[in-house]
Each structure stands twice: as C-alpha cells, then as structure tokens.
C-alpha cells in the first residue's frame, strides 16, 4: 500500500466538494474514503476504508466489552461515530459533509490544506494549520522517538 504523503493546497467549491490531487487519488486507489475528526480536534482526517476498519478502528473496538470502558466509549463517540464513508466522484472530488465543514472552518469557496501523514490525509483550514505549529524541531522530535525505542 502506497503511503499518503505530500502537502497540497486545495479549495472547497461552492457545493462543499474537495478535489483530491491526482497523486493522492492514485495513492488512495479506492472508490471511496472515510472522513472523520482529526486526532488534534481541529482538522479532519481522510482514510482508505480498509485502513479505517482494520488498522484504525479495530484496536479500539477489539474487545467485545469495549463499551464497558468509559474512555473507549468516549473515544468511539468522538472518533468512530462521526466517521462517514464518502464516494470519490468521476472527477476525483469528495463531498465533505456540511456539519464537518462548519465545525472545522472548511467553508464553501474557501482554501484548504491537505497534509499526507502516511496512512491518512489531514484536511485543514490553512490558517488553523499555521496557528497549530508548535515550534518543535524535526531533530528534537526524532531524538525523542529514537530514545523511546531504546
């Protein structure tokens, strides 16, 4: 499976549709995607259905008794429940549901930023993305990750 990488400027059209760049469409290689809230709660994520179902959701839902765990219930409600399957049309566009567009400031006729993160694509309002930059250097983040592996 090809990784979803790159940063792309995009636009939400007057009908709430987002045109996926050709490189991402090729990498996604599916007829639909899953759109769900981002983990930082200020953007959306776009995933291949098989990744969403098997690798992303299954660990959260793996226990038949997951609903008895309060934190899992909350995570399911905030992350899994709002997820929606969206068809990719013949022109490579997806329709972002109005409620999601409004919540994440992705209004019709507005700019958007697509950020490939390997197995998902983050969909951001560019101003929110710029404000979210935390200033940590790549070197510091890589060092922390390396130290965790030791």
N, CA, C and O atoms as a GROMACS GRO file, in nm:
protein
  600
    1UNK      N    1   0.084  -0.118   0.000
    1UNK     CA    2   0.000   0.000   0.000
    1UNK      C    3   0.089   0.125   0.000
    1UNK      O    4   0.178   0.139   0.084
    2UNK      N    5   0.065   0.212  -0.094
    2UNK     CA    6   0.144   0.335  -0.108
    2UNK      C    7   0.110   0.433   0.005
    2UNK      O    8  -0.007   0.453   0.038
    3UNK      N    9   0.213   0.493   0.063
    3UNK     CA   10   0.191   0.592   0.169
    3UNK      C   11   0.129   0.718   0.112
    3UNK      O   12   0.156   0.756  -0.002
    4UNK      N   13   0.047   0.783   0.192
    4UNK     CA   14  -0.018   0.909   0.154
    4UNK      C   15   0.069   1.022   0.207
    4UNK      O   16   0.069   1.051   0.327
    5UNK      N   17   0.143   1.085   0.118
    5UNK     CA   18   0.238   1.189   0.158
    5UNK      C   19   0.219   1.315   0.076
    5UNK      O   20   0.146   1.316  -0.024
    6UNK      N   21   0.285   1.420   0.118
    6UNK     CA   22   0.282   1.547   0.046
    6UNK      C   23   0.189   1.647   0.114
    6UNK      O   24   0.104   1.612   0.196
    7UNK      N   25   0.210   1.774   0.077
    7UNK     CA   26   0.123   1.883   0.123
    7UNK      C   27   0.067   1.950  -0.001
    7UNK      O   28   0.141   1.985  -0.093
    8UNK      N   29  -0.064   1.969  -0.002
    8UNK     CA   30  -0.132   2.020  -0.121
    8UNK      C   31  -0.229   2.131  -0.084
    8UNK      O   32  -0.308   2.117   0.009
    9UNK      N   33  -0.222   2.240  -0.156
    9UNK     CA   34  -0.322   2.345  -0.143
    9UNK      C   35  -0.443   2.301  -0.224
    9UNK      O   36  -0.429   2.252  -0.336
   10UNK      N   37  -0.560   2.318  -0.167
   10UNK     CA   38  -0.684   2.277  -0.233
   10UNK      C   39  -0.790   2.383  -0.206
   10UNK      O   40  -0.764   2.484  -0.141
   11UNK      N   41  -0.908   2.358  -0.257
   11UNK     CA   42  -1.018   2.453  -0.240
   11UNK      C   43  -1.148   2.374  -0.225
   11UNK      O   44  -1.171   2.275  -0.294
   12UNK      N   45  -1.231   2.421  -0.133
   12UNK     CA   46  -1.366   2.367  -0.118
   12UNK      C   47  -1.454   2.446  -0.214
   12UNK      O   48  -1.457   2.569  -0.207
   13UNK      N   49  -1.525   2.378  -0.304
   13UNK     CA   50  -1.605   2.451  -0.402
   13UNK      C   51  -1.738   2.496  -0.342
   13UNK      O   52  -1.764   2.475  -0.223
   14UNK      N   53  -1.821   2.559  -0.423
   14UNK     CA   54  -1.947   2.616  -0.374
   14UNK      C   55  -2.050   2.510  -0.334
   14UNK      O   56  -2.153   2.544  -0.275
   15UNK      N   57  -2.022   2.382  -0.365
   15UNK     CA   58  -2.112   2.274  -0.324
   15UNK      C   59  -2.053   2.189  -0.212
   15UNK      O   60  -2.107   2.083  -0.179
   16UNK      N   61  -1.942   2.233  -0.154
   16UNK     CA   62  -1.879   2.160  -0.044
   16UNK      C   63  -1.792   2.044  -0.088
   16UNK      O   64  -1.762   1.955  -0.009
   17UNK      N   65  -1.751   2.045  -0.215
   17UNK     CA   66  -1.668   1.937  -0.266
   17UNK      C   67  -1.521   1.976  -0.264
   17UNK      O   68  -1.485   2.093  -0.283
   18UNK      N   69  -1.438   1.878  -0.240
   18UNK     CA   70  -1.294   1.895  -0.237
   18UNK      C   71  -1.235   1.806  -0.346
   18UNK      O   72  -1.262   1.686  -0.349
   19UNK      N   73  -1.155   1.864  -0.433
   19UNK     CA   74  -1.090   1.787  -0.539
   19UNK      C   75  -0.959   1.731  -0.484
   19UNK      O   76  -0.871   1.806  -0.441
   20UNK      N   77  -0.948   1.599  -0.485
   20UNK     CA   78  -0.825   1.535  -0.438
   20UNK      C   79  -0.719   1.546  -0.547
   20UNK      O   80  -0.747   1.515  -0.663
   21UNK      N   81  -0.598   1.588  -0.513
   21UNK     CA   82  -0.492   1.593  -0.612
   21UNK      C   83  -0.468   1.454  -0.674
   21UNK      O   84  -0.485   1.352  -0.607
   22UNK      N   85  -0.430   1.453  -0.800
   22UNK     CA   86  -0.412   1.326  -0.873
   22UNK      C   87  -0.317   1.231  -0.801
   22UNK      O   88  -0.343   1.111  -0.796
   23UNK      N   89  -0.212   1.282  -0.745
   23UNK     CA   90  -0.114   1.196  -0.675
   23UNK      C   91  -0.180   1.126  -0.555
   23UNK      O   92  -0.153   1.009  -0.530
   24UNK      N   93  -0.265   1.197  -0.482
   24UNK     CA   94  -0.334   1.134  -0.369
   24UNK      C   95  -0.439   1.034  -0.418
   24UNK      O   96  -0.453   0.926  -0.360
   25UNK      N   97  -0.512   1.068  -0.523
   25UNK     CA   98  -0.612   0.976  -0.577
   25UNK      C   99  -0.547   0.845  -0.618
   25UNK      O  100  -0.600   0.737  -0.591
   26UNK      N  101  -0.432   0.855  -0.682
   26UNK     CA  102  -0.359   0.735  -0.724
   26UNK      C  103  -0.315   0.654  -0.602
   26UNK      O  104  -0.328   0.531  -0.601
   27UNK      N  105  -0.265   0.721  -0.501
   27UNK     CA  106  -0.219   0.652  -0.380
   27UNK      C  107  -0.335   0.589  -0.302
   27UNK      O  108  -0.320   0.481  -0.246
   28UNK      N  109  -0.449   0.657  -0.299
   28UNK     CA  110  -0.565   0.605  -0.227
   28UNK      C  111  -0.619   0.482  -0.297
   28UNK      O  112  -0.655   0.384  -0.231
   29UNK      N  113  -0.625   0.486  -0.428
   29UNK     CA  114  -0.666   0.371  -0.511
   29UNK      C  115  -0.794   0.305  -0.459
   29UNK      O  116  -0.798   0.184  -0.439
   30UNK      N  117  -0.897   0.386  -0.437
   30UNK     CA  118  -1.026   0.335  -0.389
   30UNK      C  119  -1.137   0.420  -0.449
   30UNK      O  120  -1.113   0.528  -0.502
   31UNK      N  121  -1.260   0.370  -0.439
   31UNK     CA  122  -1.374   0.443  -0.490
   31UNK      C  123  -1.438   0.532  -0.385
   31UNK      O  124  -1.521   0.617  -0.416
   32UNK      N  125  -1.399   0.511  -0.260
   32UNK     CA  126  -1.448   0.596  -0.152
   32UNK      C  127  -1.342   0.609  -0.044
   32UNK      O  128  -1.245   0.532  -0.040
   33UNK      N  129  -1.362   0.707   0.042
   33UNK     CA  130  -1.274   0.730   0.156
   33UNK      C  131  -1.362   0.747   0.280
   33UNK      O  132  -1.483   0.763   0.270
   34UNK      N  133  -1.298   0.743   0.394
   34UNK     CA  134  -1.367   0.770   0.520
   34UNK      C  135  -1.317   0.905   0.570
   34UNK      O  136  -1.196   0.928   0.578
   35UNK      N  137  -1.411   0.992   0.605
   35UNK     CA  138  -1.378   1.124   0.660
   35UNK      C  139  -1.418   1.122   0.806
   35UNK      O  140  -1.531   1.084   0.840
   36UNK      N  141  -1.326   1.163   0.894
   36UNK     CA  142  -1.352   1.160   1.037
   36UNK      C  143  -1.276   1.272   1.106
   36UNK      O  144  -1.185   1.330   1.047
   37UNK      N  145  -1.313   1.302   1.231
   37UNK     CA  146  -1.241   1.408   1.304
   37UNK      C  147  -1.094   1.373   1.320
   37UNK      O  148  -1.058   1.256   1.338
   38UNK      N  149  -1.009   1.475   1.314
   38UNK     CA  150  -0.866   1.456   1.336
   38UNK      C  151  -0.835   1.438   1.483
   38UNK      O  152  -0.912   1.480   1.570
   39UNK      N  153  -0.722   1.378   1.511
   39UNK     CA  154  -0.684   1.348   1.648
   39UNK      C  155  -0.655   1.473   1.731
   39UNK      O  156  -0.666   1.470   1.853
   40UNK      N  157  -0.617   1.582   1.665
   40UNK     CA  158  -0.590   1.706   1.737
   40UNK      C  159  -0.716   1.790   1.754
   40UNK      O  160  -0.712   1.899   1.812
   41UNK      N  161  -0.829   1.741   1.704
   41UNK     CA  162  -0.961   1.802   1.718
   41UNK      C  163  -0.975   1.938   1.650
   41UNK      O  164  -1.067   2.014   1.684
   42UNK      N  165  -0.887   1.972   1.555
   42UNK     CA  166  -0.900   2.099   1.484
   42UNK      C  167  -0.887   2.081   1.334
   42UNK      O  168  -0.864   2.177   1.260
   43UNK      N  169  -0.903   1.958   1.288
   43UNK     CA  170  -0.896   1.926   1.146
   43UNK      C  171  -0.970   1.795   1.121
   43UNK      O  172  -1.019   1.732   1.215
   44UNK      N  173  -0.979   1.755   0.997
   44UNK     CA  174  -1.039   1.627   0.960
   44UNK      C  175  -0.931   1.532   0.910
   44UNK      O  176  -0.823   1.575   0.871
   45UNK      N  177  -0.962   1.403   0.912
   45UNK     CA  178  -0.874   1.303   0.854
   45UNK      C  179  -0.950   1.231   0.743
   45UNK      O  180  -1.071   1.211   0.751
   46UNK      N  181  -0.876   1.193   0.640
   46UNK     CA  182  -0.930   1.116   0.529
   46UNK      C  183  -0.849   0.987   0.522
   46UNK      O  184  -0.726   0.990   0.516
   47UNK      N  185  -0.919   0.872   0.524
   47UNK     CA  186  -0.851   0.742   0.524
   47UNK      C  187  -0.912   0.650   0.419
   47UNK      O  188  -1.027   0.666   0.378
   48UNK      N  189  -0.833   0.554   0.376
   48UNK     CA  190  -0.885   0.444   0.295
   48UNK      C  191  -0.980   0.363   0.384
   48UNK      O  192  -0.953   0.347   0.503
   49UNK      N  193  -1.092   0.313   0.330
   49UNK     CA  194  -1.185   0.236   0.413
   49UNK      C  195  -1.121   0.116   0.483
   49UNK      O  196  -1.148   0.091   0.600
   50UNK      N  197  -1.036   0.041   0.411
   50UNK     CA  198  -0.978  -0.078   0.473
   50UNK      C  199  -0.885  -0.042   0.588
   50UNK      O  200  -0.878  -0.116   0.687
   51UNK      N  201  -0.813   0.069   0.579
   51UNK     CA  202  -0.728   0.111   0.690
   51UNK      C  203  -0.813   0.155   0.808
   51UNK      O  204  -0.785   0.119   0.922
   52UNK      N  205  -0.919   0.233   0.781
   52UNK     CA  206  -1.008   0.279   0.888
   52UNK      C  207  -1.068   0.161   0.963
   52UNK      O  208  -1.073   0.160   1.086
   53UNK      N  209  -1.114   0.061   0.889
   53UNK     CA  210  -1.183  -0.052   0.951
   53UNK      C  211  -1.089  -0.147   1.024
   53UNK      O  212  -1.116  -0.186   1.137
   54UNK      N  213  -0.980  -0.183   0.960
   54UNK     CA  214  -0.893  -0.288   1.016
   54UNK      C  215  -0.787  -0.233   1.112
   54UNK      O  216  -0.777  -0.279   1.226
   55UNK      N  217  -0.710  -0.137   1.067
   55UNK     CA  218  -0.596  -0.092   1.145
   55UNK      C  219  -0.629   0.019   1.245
   55UNK      O  220  -0.568   0.027   1.352
   56UNK      N  221  -0.724   0.104   1.211
   56UNK     CA  222  -0.754   0.219   1.295
   56UNK      C  223  -0.864   0.187   1.397
   56UNK      O  224  -0.844   0.206   1.517
   57UNK      N  225  -0.978   0.139   1.351
   57UNK     CA  226  -1.093   0.117   1.440
   57UNK      C  227  -1.085  -0.014   1.518
   57UNK      O  228  -1.123  -0.019   1.635
   58UNK      N  229  -1.034  -0.118   1.454
   58UNK     CA  230  -1.035  -0.250   1.518
   58UNK      C  231  -0.965  -0.252   1.654
   58UNK      O  232  -1.018  -0.312   1.748
   59UNK      N  233  -0.848  -0.188   1.670
   59UNK     CA  234  -0.786  -0.189   1.804
   59UNK      C  235  -0.873  -0.120   1.911
   59UNK      O  236  -0.870  -0.159   2.027
   60UNK      N  237  -0.947  -0.020   1.871
   60UNK     CA  238  -1.035   0.050   1.967
   60UNK      C  239  -1.155  -0.038   2.002
   60UNK      O  240  -1.197  -0.043   2.117
   61UNK      N  241  -1.209  -0.106   1.901
   61UNK     CA  242  -1.329  -0.186   1.919
   61UNK      C  243  -1.301  -0.333   1.945
   61UNK      O  244  -1.395  -0.413   1.950
   62UNK      N  245  -1.174  -0.371   1.962
   62UNK     CA  246  -1.134  -0.512   1.962
   62UNK      C  247  -1.200  -0.595   2.072
   62UNK      O  248  -1.227  -0.714   2.050
   63UNK      N  249  -1.225  -0.539   2.183
   63UNK     CA  250  -1.286  -0.615   2.291
   63UNK      C  251  -1.438  -0.612   2.276
   63UNK      O  252  -1.496  -0.506   2.255
   64UNK      N  253  -1.501  -0.730   2.289
   64UNK     CA  254  -1.648  -0.730   2.284
   64UNK      C  255  -1.709  -0.644   2.395
   64UNK      O  256  -1.824  -0.602   2.387
   65UNK      N  257  -1.631  -0.620   2.496
   65UNK     CA  258  -1.679  -0.542   2.610
   65UNK      C  259  -1.628  -0.398   2.608
   65UNK      O  260  -1.630  -0.330   2.710
   66UNK      N  261  -1.582  -0.352   2.492
   66UNK     CA  262  -1.526  -0.217   2.481
   66UNK      C  263  -1.623  -0.111   2.533
   66UNK      O  264  -1.580  -0.009   2.588
   67UNK      N  265  -1.751  -0.134   2.516
   67UNK     CA  266  -1.850  -0.035   2.559
   67UNK      C  267  -1.858  -0.022   2.711
   67UNK      O  268  -1.917   0.074   2.762
   68UNK      N  269  -1.798  -0.115   2.785
   68UNK     CA  270  -1.798  -0.106   2.930
   68UNK      C  271  -1.686  -0.016   2.982
   68UNK      O  272  -1.687   0.025   3.098
   69UNK      N  273  -1.591   0.015   2.896
   69UNK     CA  274  -1.478   0.100   2.933
   69UNK      C  275  -1.514   0.245   2.899
   69UNK      O  276  -1.536   0.279   2.782
   70UNK      N  277  -1.520   0.329   3.002
   70UNK     CA  278  -1.566   0.467   2.983
   70UNK      C  279  -1.481   0.543   2.880
   70UNK      O  280  -1.536   0.611   2.794
   71UNK      N  281  -1.350   0.533   2.888
   71UNK     CA  282  -1.263   0.606   2.794
   71UNK      C  283  -1.282   0.556   2.652
   71UNK      O  284  -1.281   0.636   2.558
   72UNK      N  285  -1.300   0.427   2.634
   72UNK     CA  286  -1.324   0.374   2.500
   72UNK      C  287  -1.458   0.424   2.445
   72UNK      O  288  -1.468   0.457   2.327
   73UNK      N  289  -1.561   0.429   2.531
   73UNK     CA  290  -1.692   0.479   2.486
   73UNK      C  291  -1.680   0.622   2.436
   73UNK      O  292  -1.735   0.658   2.332
   74UNK      N  293  -1.608   0.703   2.511
   74UNK     CA  294  -1.591   0.844   2.473
   74UNK      C  295  -1.512   0.852   2.342
   74UNK      O  296  -1.549   0.928   2.253
   75UNK      N  297  -1.405   0.775   2.331
   75UNK     CA  298  -1.324   0.774   2.209
   75UNK      C  299  -1.408   0.729   2.089
   75UNK      O  300  -1.398   0.786   1.980
   76UNK      N  301  -1.488   0.626   2.108
   76UNK     CA  302  -1.575   0.578   2.000
   76UNK      C  303  -1.671   0.688   1.957
   76UNK      O  304  -1.689   0.712   1.837
   77UNK      N  305  -1.734   0.756   2.054
   77UNK     CA  306  -1.830   0.863   2.022
   77UNK      C  307  -1.765   0.980   1.950
   77UNK      O  308  -1.824   1.040   1.860
   78UNK      N  309  -1.642   1.013   1.990
   78UNK     CA  310  -1.576   1.131   1.933
   78UNK      C  311  -1.503   1.103   1.802
   78UNK      O  312  -1.484   1.194   1.721
   79UNK      N  313  -1.463   0.978   1.779
   79UNK     CA  314  -1.377   0.947   1.666
   79UNK      C  315  -1.442   0.852   1.565
   79UNK      O  316  -1.440   0.879   1.445
   80UNK      N  317  -1.497   0.744   1.612
   80UNK     CA  318  -1.553   0.643   1.522
   80UNK      C  319  -1.695   0.681   1.478
   80UNK      O  320  -1.727   0.674   1.359
   81UNK      N  321  -1.779   0.720   1.571
   81UNK     CA  322  -1.920   0.750   1.540
   81UNK      C  323  -1.937   0.857   1.433
   81UNK      O  324  -2.021   0.840   1.344
   82UNK      N  325  -1.862   0.968   1.436
   82UNK     CA  326  -1.883   1.071   1.334
   82UNK      C  327  -1.824   1.037   1.197
   82UNK      O  328  -1.849   1.110   1.100
   83UNK      N  329  -1.748   0.929   1.187
   83UNK     CA  330  -1.685   0.893   1.060
   83UNK      C  331  -1.791   0.866   0.955
   83UNK      O  332  -1.896   0.808   0.984
   84UNK      N  333  -1.763   0.909   0.833
   84UNK     CA  334  -1.858   0.890   0.724
   84UNK      C  335  -1.784   0.843   0.599
   84UNK      O  336  -1.677   0.893   0.565
   85UNK      N  337  -1.844   0.747   0.531
   85UNK     CA  338  -1.790   0.698   0.404
   85UNK      C  339  -1.837   0.793   0.295
   85UNK      O  340  -1.955   0.824   0.285
   86UNK      N  341  -1.742   0.839   0.213
   86UNK     CA  342  -1.772   0.937   0.108
   86UNK      C  343  -1.718   0.883  -0.024
   86UNK      O  344  -1.602   0.841  -0.033
   87UNK      N  345  -1.802   0.885  -0.126
   87UNK     CA  346  -1.761   0.839  -0.259
   87UNK      C  347  -1.669   0.942  -0.324
   87UNK      O  348  -1.684   1.062  -0.306
   88UNK      N  349  -1.574   0.891  -0.401
   88UNK     CA  350  -1.490   0.976  -0.486
   88UNK      C  351  -1.558   0.978  -0.622
   88UNK      O  352  -1.574   0.874  -0.685
   89UNK      N  353  -1.599   1.096  -0.667
   89UNK     CA  354  -1.672   1.103  -0.794
   89UNK      C  355  -1.576   1.088  -0.913
   89UNK      O  356  -1.455   1.079  -0.895
   90UNK      N  357  -1.632   1.087  -1.032
   90UNK     CA  358  -1.554   1.066  -1.154
   90UNK      C  359  -1.450   1.174  -1.180
   90UNK      O  360  -1.356   1.152  -1.256
   91UNK      N  361  -1.466   1.289  -1.117
   91UNK     CA  362  -1.368   1.399  -1.131
   91UNK      C  363  -1.268   1.402  -1.016
   91UNK      O  364  -1.188   1.495  -1.007
   92UNK      N  365  -1.273   1.300  -0.929
   92UNK     CA  366  -1.177   1.294  -0.818
   92UNK      C  367  -1.213   1.383  -0.700
   92UNK      O  368  -1.125   1.423  -0.624
   93UNK      N  369  -1.342   1.414  -0.685
   93UNK     CA  370  -1.385   1.501  -0.576
   93UNK      C  371  -1.457   1.420  -0.469
   93UNK      O  372  -1.518   1.317  -0.497
   94UNK      N  373  -1.448   1.470  -0.347
   94UNK     CA  374  -1.527   1.415  -0.237
   94UNK      C  375  -1.611   1.528  -0.180
   94UNK      O  376  -1.569   1.643  -0.178
   95UNK      N  377  -1.729   1.493  -0.132
   95UNK     CA  378  -1.817   1.591  -0.072
   95UNK      C  379  -1.800   1.584   0.079
   95UNK      O  380  -1.833   1.483   0.142
   96UNK      N  381  -1.749   1.691   0.137
   96UNK     CA  382  -1.730   1.697   0.282
   96UNK      C  383  -1.864   1.738   0.343
   96UNK      O  384  -1.916   1.843   0.306
   97UNK      N  385  -1.920   1.660   0.435
   97UNK     CA  386  -2.049   1.693   0.493
   97UNK      C  387  -2.049   1.833   0.557
   97UNK      O  388  -1.951   1.874   0.620
   98UNK      N  389  -2.161   1.903   0.541
   98UNK     CA  390  -2.174   2.041   0.589
   98UNK      C  391  -2.139   2.054   0.737
   98UNK      O  392  -2.066   2.146   0.774
   99UNK      N  393  -2.188   1.965   0.820
   99UNK     CA  394  -2.160   1.974   0.964
   99UNK      C  395  -2.010   1.969   0.992
   99UNK      O  396  -1.961   2.041   1.079
  100UNK      N  397  -1.939   1.886   0.920
  100UNK     CA  398  -1.794   1.877   0.939
  100UNK      C  399  -1.725   2.003   0.885
  100UNK      O  400  -1.632   2.055   0.948
  101UNK      N  401  -1.769   2.051   0.770
  101UNK     CA  402  -1.710   2.173   0.714
  101UNK      C  403  -1.725   2.289   0.811
  101UNK      O  404  -1.631   2.365   0.833
  102UNK      N  405  -1.842   2.302   0.868
  102UNK     CA  406  -1.866   2.413   0.961
  102UNK      C  407  -1.782   2.399   1.087
  102UNK      O  408  -1.723   2.496   1.134
  103UNK      N  409  -1.777   2.279   1.143
  103UNK     CA  410  -1.704   2.258   1.269
  103UNK      C  411  -1.555   2.287   1.255
  103UNK      O  412  -1.491   2.336   1.348
  104UNK      N  413  -1.498   2.255   1.137
  104UNK     CA  414  -1.354   2.269   1.118
  104UNK      C  415  -1.317   2.386   1.026
  104UNK      O  416  -1.208   2.388   0.969
  105UNK      N  417  -1.406   2.482   1.013
  105UNK     CA  418  -1.381   2.606   0.936
  105UNK      C  419  -1.336   2.578   0.793
  105UNK      O  420  -1.245   2.642   0.741
  106UNK      N  421  -1.402   2.483   0.730
  106UNK     CA  422  -1.375   2.449   0.590
  106UNK      C  423  -1.499   2.488   0.509
  106UNK      O  424  -1.573   2.402   0.461
  107UNK      N  425  -1.519   2.616   0.495
  107UNK     CA  426  -1.640   2.668   0.435
  107UNK      C  427  -1.637   2.659   0.283
  107UNK      O  428  -1.530   2.648   0.223
  108UNK      N  429  -1.754   2.664   0.223
  108UNK     CA  430  -1.762   2.666   0.077
  108UNK      C  431  -1.682   2.783   0.022
  108UNK      O  432  -1.676   2.890   0.082
  109UNK      N  433  -1.622   2.760  -0.094
  109UNK     CA  434  -1.540   2.860  -0.162
  109UNK      C  435  -1.424   2.907  -0.075
  109UNK      O  436  -1.386   3.024  -0.079
  110UNK      N  437  -1.367   2.816   0.004
  110UNK     CA  438  -1.254   2.854   0.088
  110UNK      C  439  -1.133   2.765   0.057
  110UNK      O  440  -1.146   2.657  -0.001
  111UNK      N  441  -1.018   2.814   0.097
  111UNK     CA  442  -0.894   2.739   0.078
  111UNK      C  443  -0.887   2.626   0.181
  111UNK      O  444  -0.944   2.635   0.289
  112UNK      N  445  -0.817   2.521   0.144
  112UNK     CA  446  -0.795   2.407   0.233
  112UNK      C  447  -0.652   2.358   0.212
  112UNK      O  448  -0.589   2.386   0.110
  113UNK      N  449  -0.603   2.284   0.310
  113UNK     CA  450  -0.469   2.227   0.302
  113UNK      C  451  -0.480   2.078   0.329
  113UNK      O  452  -0.538   2.037   0.430
  114UNK      N  453  -0.426   1.998   0.240
  114UNK     CA  454  -0.420   1.853   0.257
  114UNK      C  455  -0.278   1.816   0.296
  114UNK      O  456  -0.182   1.855   0.230
  115UNK      N  457  -0.265   1.739   0.404
  115UNK     CA  458  -0.134   1.700   0.457
  115UNK      C  459  -0.130   1.548   0.467
  115UNK      O  460  -0.200   1.489   0.550
  116UNK      N  461  -0.048   1.485   0.384
  116UNK     CA  462  -0.034   1.340   0.390
  116UNK      C  463   0.045   1.300   0.512
  116UNK      O  464   0.152   1.354   0.538
  117UNK      N  465  -0.007   1.204   0.587
  117UNK     CA  466   0.060   1.160   0.710
  117UNK      C  467   0.089   1.011   0.709
  117UNK      O  468   0.097   0.947   0.814
  118UNK      N  469   0.105   0.955   0.592
  118UNK     CA  470   0.138   0.814   0.581
  118UNK      C  471   0.015   0.731   0.547
  118UNK      O  472  -0.006   0.696   0.431
  119UNK      N  473  -0.066   0.700   0.646
  119UNK     CA  474  -0.185   0.618   0.625
  119UNK      C  475  -0.313   0.699   0.621
  119UNK      O  476  -0.421   0.643   0.602
  120UNK      N  477  -0.302   0.829   0.639
  120UNK     CA  478  -0.419   0.919   0.634
  120UNK      C  479  -0.376   1.051   0.572
  120UNK      O  480  -0.257   1.079   0.555
  121UNK      N  481  -0.477   1.130   0.539
  121UNK     CA  482  -0.453   1.266   0.492
  121UNK      C  483  -0.529   1.358   0.586
  121UNK      O  484  -0.649   1.340   0.609
  122UNK      N  485  -0.460   1.456   0.640
  122UNK     CA  486  -0.527   1.555   0.723
  122UNK      C  487  -0.580   1.666   0.634
  122UNK      O  488  -0.514   1.707   0.538
  123UNK      N  489  -0.700   1.714   0.665
  123UNK     CA  490  -0.764   1.822   0.592
  123UNK      C  491  -0.779   1.939   0.688
  123UNK      O  492  -0.851   1.931   0.787
  124UNK      N  493  -0.710   2.048   0.656
  124UNK     CA  494  -0.701   2.164   0.745
  124UNK      C  495  -0.752   2.291   0.679
  124UNK      O  496  -0.746   2.306   0.557
  125UNK      N  497  -0.801   2.381   0.760
  125UNK     CA  498  -0.812   2.521   0.723
  125UNK      C  499  -0.668   2.571   0.732
  125UNK      O  500  -0.606   2.554   0.837
  126UNK      N  501  -0.611   2.631   0.627
  126UNK     CA  502  -0.469   2.670   0.630
  126UNK      C  503  -0.432   2.764   0.746
  126UNK      O  504  -0.322   2.755   0.799
  127UNK      N  505  -0.522   2.852   0.786
  127UNK     CA  506  -0.493   2.943   0.897
  127UNK      C  507  -0.484   2.867   1.029
  127UNK      O  508  -0.398   2.897   1.112
  128UNK      N  509  -0.572   2.769   1.049
  128UNK     CA  510  -0.570   2.687   1.170
  128UNK      C  511  -0.442   2.604   1.172
  128UNK      O  512  -0.379   2.588   1.277
  129UNK      N  513  -0.403   2.550   1.056
  129UNK     CA  514  -0.280   2.471   1.048
  129UNK      C  515  -0.159   2.557   1.087
  129UNK      O  516  -0.076   2.513   1.167
  130UNK      N  517  -0.149   2.677   1.032
  130UNK     CA  518  -0.036   2.766   1.063
  130UNK      C  519  -0.031   2.799   1.212
  130UNK      O  520   0.077   2.805   1.271
  131UNK      N  521  -0.146   2.821   1.272
  131UNK     CA  522  -0.151   2.855   1.415
  131UNK      C  523  -0.119   2.734   1.502
  131UNK      O  524  -0.081   2.750   1.618
  132UNK      N  525  -0.133   2.613   1.449
  132UNK     CA  526  -0.111   2.492   1.530
  132UNK      C  527   0.034   2.450   1.536
  132UNK      O  528   0.070   2.364   1.616
  133UNK      N  529   0.119   2.507   1.453
  133UNK     CA  530   0.260   2.470   1.452
  133UNK      C  531   0.318   2.494   1.591
  133UNK      O  532   0.307   2.604   1.645
  134UNK      N  533   0.380   2.391   1.648
  134UNK     CA  534   0.427   2.400   1.786
  134UNK      C  535   0.572   2.446   1.801
  134UNK      O  536   0.617   2.470   1.913
  135UNK      N  537   0.644   2.459   1.693
  135UNK     CA  538   0.780   2.510   1.701
  135UNK      C  539   0.886   2.407   1.735
  135UNK      O  540   1.004   2.440   1.740
  136UNK      N  541   0.848   2.282   1.759
  136UNK     CA  542   0.950   2.181   1.788
  136UNK      C  543   1.027   2.148   1.662
  136UNK      O  544   0.969   2.139   1.553
  137UNK      N  545   1.156   2.130   1.676
  137UNK     CA  546   1.238   2.099   1.558
  137UNK      C  547   1.225   1.951   1.522
  137UNK      O  548   1.195   1.867   1.606
  138UNK      N  549   1.249   1.922   1.396
  138UNK     CA  550   1.248   1.783   1.350
  138UNK      C  551   1.352   1.702   1.426
  138UNK      O  552   1.328   1.588   1.464
  139UNK      N  553   1.468   1.763   1.449
  139UNK     CA  554   1.575   1.695   1.520
  139UNK      C  555   1.532   1.655   1.662
  139UNK      O  556   1.558   1.542   1.705
  140UNK      N  557   1.468   1.747   1.734
  140UNK     CA  558   1.423   1.716   1.871
  140UNK      C  559   1.318   1.604   1.871
  140UNK      O  560   1.324   1.514   1.954
  141UNK      N  561   1.224   1.611   1.779
  141UNK     CA  562   1.120   1.509   1.771
  141UNK      C  563   1.180   1.373   1.736
  141UNK      O  564   1.141   1.271   1.794
  142UNK      N  565   1.273   1.371   1.642
  142UNK     CA  566   1.338   1.245   1.602
  142UNK      C  567   1.419   1.188   1.719
  142UNK      O  568   1.418   1.067   1.741
  143UNK      N  569   1.488   1.273   1.793
  143UNK     CA  570   1.566   1.228   1.906
  143UNK      C  571   1.476   1.165   2.012
  143UNK      O  572   1.510   1.061   2.068
  144UNK      N  573   1.362   1.228   2.041
  144UNK     CA  574   1.268   1.174   2.139
  144UNK      C  575   1.217   1.037   2.095
  144UNK      O  576   1.208   0.945   2.176
  145UNK      N  577   1.185   1.022   1.968
  145UNK     CA  578   1.137   0.896   1.914
  145UNK      C  579   1.245   0.788   1.924
  145UNK      O  580   1.217   0.674   1.961
  146UNK      N  581   1.369   0.825   1.890
  146UNK     CA  582   1.482   0.733   1.899
  146UNK      C  583   1.502   0.687   2.043
  146UNK      O  584   1.524   0.568   2.067
  147UNK      N  585   1.496   0.779   2.137
  147UNK     CA  586   1.516   0.746   2.279
  147UNK      C  587   1.407   0.654   2.332
  147UNK      O  588   1.434   0.570   2.418
  148UNK      N  589   1.284   0.669   2.282
  148UNK     CA  590   1.174   0.581   2.324
  148UNK      C  591   1.200   0.439   2.280
  148UNK      O  592   1.158   0.346   2.350
  149UNK      N  593   1.267   0.417   2.167
  149UNK     CA  594   1.290   0.284   2.112
  149UNK      C  595   1.400   0.209   2.187
  149UNK      O  596   1.408   0.086   2.179
  150UNK      N  597   1.485   0.281   2.258
  150UNK     CA  598   1.596   0.214   2.327
  150UNK      C  599   1.552   0.143   2.451
  150UNK      O  600   1.634   0.083   2.520
   0.00000   0.00000   0.00000
